[in-house]
């Protein structure tokens, strides 16, 4: 079996797992559109070339040439990665770069992404603690906005302690709550605008 076919199967299975998780919490559009850029030539050809089966080919590319061209392409096109939400800062911050808060629905997709990646690469040894273990292996030191980090850690700890059923139910309810709140605030703003006297 060619490396290209194996890579295709891996990213498609990963995408299926993310979609399955997203559908369970009501993120249907994000579930369908998740990681489509991995099928683009800029990402797929690199992934096939560096395919290993037990970890991301992006790491193998980094080891070979010092950076990952596929990752540079990927992170700027997919909002479920915290790297998408880092911008230049005009304030005095270390490194001149500042993370901004991720919208909640993309934090949820990021969690689904981490769960799926752990399931794909760990196979039968996956447990609900695996995404949290991976996070503590390095991501916890990453430049993530404090609010995003708080939510991410809270959800990964909940997953590790209480499992998918309860964690997914919580995220689904929280997504609904935030959507309702945004809708009410939008209606309130429209009402205020309509009540303004004509000048």
ABEGO torsion letter per residue (X at the ends): XBAAAAAAAAAAAAAAAAAAAAAAAGBAAAAAABGAAAABAAAAAAAAAABAGABBAAAAAAAAAGBBAAAAAAAAABAABAAAABBBBABBBBGGBBBBBBBAAAAAAAAAAAAAAAAAAAEAABBAAAAAAAAAAGAAABBBBAAAAAAAAAAAAAAAAAEAAAAAAAAAAAAAAAAAAAAAAAAAAAAAAAABBBX
